[in-house]
Amino acid sequence: MITMLVVLSIGGSILAKNLDPAHFAAYGKALRELSEEHRLVIITGGGVAARKYINAARSIGANEVVCDFIGIDVTRLNAQLLIAALGNDAYPEPPQTYKEAELAMASGKIVVMGGVIPGQTTDAVSAILAEYLNADLMIIATSVDGVYTADPMTDPNARKFDVMTPKELLDVVISTEMKAGSRSPVDPIAAKIIERCNIETIVMDGKDPASVTDVVQQESIKTEPVAGVRLGTRIIR
């Protein structure tokens, strides 16, 4: 088994849905176990709560930069909840910059953070951080089981990619509206960074934290896929 540095982007819609304490606790347990063998940096999204705050801000005249700052604040609240669930295994504060994240890694603890600057989703933050830290693997844990040719919720002919290139990913997501709180399995900035740094990336259904653990462990042994482990969409050159 190979010890890896893993950057994990957890969508707020799966981590913080209904602010269920049991779900935070389940993710905390899974990540603690994973950290016994791998180094982890977690980036949490804002989810439904962030979108509600952003929509309220827009309705009273806030511009998109203000909305981005509001969304970043919510992602950091979710990060703090996950830190609480991880207890002493987590670095105690969410880093607010990439350099702070690098310094926090020196603690040997699980690092959990949210957004960084306006104009970047937490997926983009994850991709930039993965490149900056020379991570071995990036996982984007979202509410769908991979990347599709179209939205599978609205298009019955949408086809899931098991494997795709960064260019194919970019072509799929390039039409995503770049506004605070926008929805996409991967946003265009993140896709462009993935293309630039050529980091091994998996987009997967992350509603069950055990599934994320299984995928990381599968990647660390570098063998043929283990029965029952669903890898989502693998992005490779």
VMD Tcl script that draws the C-alpha trace (Angstrom):
set ca {
  {0.00 0.00 0.00}
  {1.24 3.50 -0.93}
  {0.89 6.34 1.59}
  {-0.63 9.27 -0.27}
  {-1.34 12.95 0.18}
  {-5.02 13.20 -0.66}
  {-6.94 16.41 -1.28}
  {-10.65 15.78 -0.77}
  {-13.33 18.25 -1.82}
  {-16.60 17.46 -0.03}
  {-19.66 19.20 -1.43}
  {-21.71 21.09 1.12}
  {-24.86 19.50 -0.27}
  {-23.70 16.09 0.96}
  {-21.73 17.04 4.06}
  {-24.06 19.62 5.55}
  {-27.45 18.62 4.19}
  {-29.98 19.39 6.95}
  {-26.97 20.03 9.25}
  {-27.28 16.45 10.48}
  {-24.75 15.97 13.33}
  {-24.71 12.21 12.70}
  {-23.49 12.76 9.14}
  {-20.65 15.01 10.30}
  {-19.77 12.37 12.90}
  {-19.79 9.61 10.26}
  {-17.47 11.61 8.01}
  {-15.25 12.36 10.98}
  {-14.95 8.67 11.85}
  {-14.16 7.67 8.25}
  {-11.56 10.41 7.84}
  {-9.86 9.59 11.14}
  {-9.46 5.99 10.02}
  {-8.17 7.09 6.61}
  {-5.64 9.44 8.22}
  {-3.95 6.50 9.91}
  {-2.49 5.60 6.51}
  {-2.71 8.77 4.41}
  {-2.22 12.52 4.78}
  {-5.47 14.40 4.26}
  {-6.51 17.92 3.34}
  {-10.28 18.44 3.25}
  {-12.07 21.34 1.55}
  {-15.73 21.74 2.48}
  {-18.38 23.33 0.29}
  {-21.26 25.55 1.34}
  {-24.24 23.57 0.10}
  {-27.87 24.58 0.59}
  {-27.15 27.00 3.43}
  {-24.67 28.95 1.30}
  {-27.13 29.15 -1.59}
  {-29.87 30.45 0.72}
  {-27.63 33.18 2.09}
  {-26.38 34.07 -1.38}
  {-29.90 34.26 -2.82}
  {-30.99 36.48 0.06}
  {-27.97 38.74 -0.50}
  {-28.68 39.03 -4.23}
  {-32.31 39.89 -3.57}
  {-31.26 42.92 -1.51}
  {-28.77 44.12 -4.08}
  {-25.44 42.53 -3.13}
  {-23.00 42.11 -6.00}
  {-21.35 38.80 -6.89}
  {-18.14 39.50 -4.96}
  {-20.14 40.13 -1.79}
  {-22.10 36.95 -2.48}
  {-18.82 35.06 -2.88}
  {-17.60 36.31 0.49}
  {-20.86 35.20 2.10}
  {-20.50 31.75 0.51}
  {-16.89 31.51 1.73}
  {-18.03 32.24 5.28}
  {-20.53 29.37 5.11}
  {-17.93 26.94 3.76}
  {-15.71 27.81 6.72}
  {-18.58 27.18 9.14}
  {-18.98 23.71 7.61}
  {-15.22 23.23 7.95}
  {-15.42 24.10 11.63}
  {-18.21 21.58 12.16}
  {-16.12 18.86 10.52}
  {-13.13 19.88 12.64}
  {-15.31 19.47 15.72}
  {-16.30 15.99 14.51}
  {-12.63 15.07 13.99}
  {-11.60 16.28 17.45}
  {-7.89 16.16 18.24}
  {-7.12 14.50 14.89}
  {-7.82 17.78 13.09}
  {-5.83 21.00 12.87}
  {-7.94 23.29 15.08}
  {-8.65 26.15 12.64}
  {-9.59 26.25 8.95}
  {-6.67 27.79 7.01}
  {-7.72 30.82 5.01}
  {-4.96 30.76 2.39}
  {-3.02 28.15 0.47}
  {0.16 28.97 2.38}
  {-1.66 28.62 5.70}
  {-2.83 25.18 4.57}
  {0.75 24.19 3.75}
  {1.92 25.30 7.20}
  {-0.98 23.48 8.87}
  {0.09 20.26 7.14}
  {3.30 20.36 9.19}
  {1.21 19.57 12.28}
  {0.65 16.05 11.00}
  {-3.08 16.45 11.59}
  {-6.02 16.41 9.17}
  {-6.36 19.89 7.67}
  {-9.90 21.12 6.98}
  {-10.68 24.39 5.22}
  {-13.35 26.13 3.20}
  {-13.19 28.74 0.46}
  {-10.30 31.15 -0.06}
  {-11.08 34.07 -2.39}
  {-14.03 35.34 -4.46}
  {-14.38 33.79 -7.90}
  {-13.19 30.36 -6.84}
  {-15.46 27.50 -5.87}
  {-14.24 25.01 -3.29}
  {-13.54 22.58 -6.16}
  {-11.23 25.18 -7.67}
  {-9.61 25.69 -4.26}
  {-9.11 21.93 -4.04}
  {-7.50 21.74 -7.48}
  {-5.16 24.68 -6.82}
  {-4.22 23.28 -3.41}
  {-3.62 19.82 -4.88}
  {-1.22 21.35 -7.39}
  {0.46 23.54 -4.75}
  {1.01 20.65 -2.34}
  {1.95 18.14 -5.08}
  {-0.86 15.87 -3.91}
  {-1.00 12.28 -5.11}
  {-4.77 12.20 -5.54}
  {-7.71 14.59 -5.61}
  {-11.23 13.39 -4.94}
  {-14.30 15.51 -5.61}
  {-17.08 14.00 -3.49}
  {-20.39 15.30 -4.74}
  {-24.07 14.35 -4.90}
  {-23.79 12.54 -8.25}
  {-21.83 9.40 -9.12}
  {-19.55 11.01 -11.68}
  {-19.47 13.35 -14.66}
  {-22.18 13.03 -17.31}
  {-22.53 14.34 -20.84}
  {-25.53 16.36 -19.59}
  {-27.51 16.80 -16.38}
  {-28.84 13.28 -15.62}
  {-31.68 14.79 -13.59}
  {-33.14 16.52 -16.64}
  {-31.77 14.56 -19.62}
  {-32.64 10.83 -19.77}
  {-30.02 10.37 -22.50}
  {-27.17 11.68 -20.36}
  {-24.22 9.28 -20.40}
  {-21.78 8.84 -17.52}
  {-18.05 8.91 -18.18}
  {-16.11 6.16 -16.44}
  {-12.85 7.68 -17.70}
  {-12.33 11.03 -19.37}
  {-9.53 13.43 -20.23}
  {-9.21 16.90 -18.67}
  {-10.10 18.35 -22.08}
  {-13.32 16.33 -22.17}
  {-14.11 17.49 -18.64}
  {-13.53 21.10 -19.65}
  {-15.83 20.72 -22.66}
  {-18.61 19.34 -20.45}
  {-18.45 21.98 -17.72}
  {-17.45 25.07 -19.70}
  {-21.07 26.20 -19.95}
  {-21.45 26.39 -16.16}
  {-22.64 29.81 -15.05}
  {-19.88 31.36 -12.95}
  {-21.94 32.88 -10.16}
  {-21.74 32.39 -6.43}
  {-23.60 29.21 -5.47}
  {-23.72 27.76 -8.99}
  {-24.08 23.99 -9.34}
  {-21.86 21.66 -11.35}
  {-20.05 18.40 -10.52}
  {-16.82 20.29 -11.35}
  {-16.58 23.99 -12.16}
  {-14.63 25.36 -15.16}
  {-11.76 26.83 -13.12}
  {-11.23 23.53 -11.31}
  {-11.35 21.68 -14.63}
  {-8.73 24.01 -16.11}
  {-6.43 23.53 -13.11}
  {-6.85 19.74 -13.37}
  {-5.86 20.00 -17.02}
  {-2.84 22.17 -16.14}
  {-1.41 20.13 -13.28}
  {-2.31 16.66 -14.54}
  {-3.24 15.43 -11.07}
  {-5.08 12.15 -10.78}
  {-8.70 13.08 -10.03}
  {-11.84 11.12 -9.24}
  {-15.34 12.61 -9.22}
  {-17.66 10.41 -7.20}
  {-20.82 10.11 -5.14}
  {-19.74 11.07 -1.65}
  {-22.99 10.78 0.27}
  {-21.63 7.71 2.08}
  {-18.25 8.53 3.68}
  {-17.33 4.83 3.60}
  {-17.40 5.01 -0.20}
  {-14.77 7.75 -0.15}
  {-12.60 5.66 2.15}
  {-12.96 2.66 -0.15}
  {-11.92 4.65 -3.21}
  {-8.82 6.11 -1.54}
  {-7.75 2.67 -0.31}
  {-8.35 1.23 -3.77}
  {-6.14 3.91 -5.29}
  {-3.39 3.29 -2.74}
  {-2.95 -0.37 -3.63}
  {-2.79 0.31 -7.39}
  {-4.42 -2.91 -8.52}
  {-7.45 -3.80 -10.57}
  {-10.66 -2.34 -9.07}
  {-11.95 -4.26 -6.06}
  {-15.46 -5.66 -6.41}
  {-18.02 -3.32 -4.88}
  {-15.82 -0.21 -5.00}
  {-17.45 2.38 -7.28}
  {-14.85 4.79 -8.60}
  {-17.14 7.38 -10.19}
  {-15.40 9.19 -13.05}
  {-11.62 9.03 -13.31}
  {-9.95 11.99 -15.04}
  {-6.67 11.12 -16.72}
  {-4.65 12.34 -19.71}
}
mol new
graphics top color blue
foreach p $ca { graphics top sphere $p radius 0.5 }
foreach p [lrange $ca 0 end-1] q [lrange $ca 1 end] { graphics top cylinder $p $q radius 0.2 }
display resetview
